[in-house]
Amino acid sequence: MNTKSKILIVLLGILIVLSISATYYRFFVLKDYDTYFENYDEEVNNSIDTDISFKQQMNFETKYAK
């Protein structure tokens, strides 16, 4: 076996180990991965609504507070 083929085999092995590790991480560490993003979208929408109502309240207070 020459040096080129040894290097390719090592790189292929590293690629396989990394893909298995990523799959393990995806399915066993991030169990509720999809749920996390659904909740994140709801949080973003709620914070946008809160931000808008806060700005409206500030405009109202600035306009009428004397």
C-alpha positions as CSV (number, residue, x, y, z in Angstrom):
1,M,0.0,0.0,0.0
2,N,1.4,3.3,-0.9
3,T,1.3,6.5,1.1
4,K,-1.5,8.1,-1.0
5,S,-3.9,5.2,-0.3
6,K,-3.1,5.2,3.4
7,I,-3.9,8.9,3.7
8,L,-7.2,8.4,1.8
9,I,-8.2,5.6,4.1
10,V,-7.4,7.7,7.2
11,L,-9.4,10.6,5.8
12,L,-12.3,8.3,5.0
13,G,-12.2,6.9,8.5
14,I,-12.2,10.4,10.0
15,L,-15.2,11.3,7.8
16,I,-17.1,8.2,9.0
17,V,-16.4,8.9,12.6
18,L,-17.5,12.5,12.3
19,S,-20.7,11.6,10.6
20,I,-21.6,9.0,13.2
21,S,-20.8,11.5,16.0
22,A,-23.0,14.1,14.3
23,T,-25.9,11.7,14.0
24,Y,-25.6,10.6,17.6
25,Y,-25.5,14.3,18.7
26,R,-28.6,15.0,16.5
27,F,-30.8,12.2,17.8
28,F,-29.6,11.6,21.3
29,V,-28.4,14.9,22.6
30,L,-30.9,17.2,20.8
31,K,-33.9,15.0,21.4
32,D,-36.4,17.8,21.0
33,Y,-34.6,19.5,18.2
34,D,-37.7,20.3,16.1
35,T,-39.7,21.3,19.2
36,Y,-36.9,23.8,20.1
37,F,-37.3,25.6,16.8
38,E,-41.1,25.7,17.1
39,N,-40.8,27.2,20.5
40,Y,-38.1,29.6,19.3
41,D,-40.4,30.9,16.5
42,E,-43.2,31.5,19.1
43,E,-40.8,33.3,21.4
44,V,-39.6,35.5,18.5
45,N,-43.2,36.4,17.5
46,N,-44.1,37.1,21.1
47,S,-41.1,39.4,21.6
48,I,-41.9,41.2,18.4
49,D,-45.5,41.8,19.6
50,T,-44.2,42.9,23.0
51,D,-41.7,45.3,21.3
52,I,-44.4,46.9,19.2
53,S,-46.8,47.4,22.1
54,F,-44.0,48.8,24.2
55,K,-43.2,51.3,21.4
56,Q,-46.9,52.2,21.1
57,Q,-47.0,52.8,24.9
58,M,-43.9,54.9,24.8
59,N,-45.4,57.0,22.0
60,F,-48.6,57.4,23.9
61,E,-46.8,58.5,27.1
62,T,-44.6,60.9,25.2
63,K,-47.5,62.4,23.4
64,Y,-49.9,62.9,26.3
65,A,-47.7,63.1,29.4
66,K,-47.4,66.7,30.4
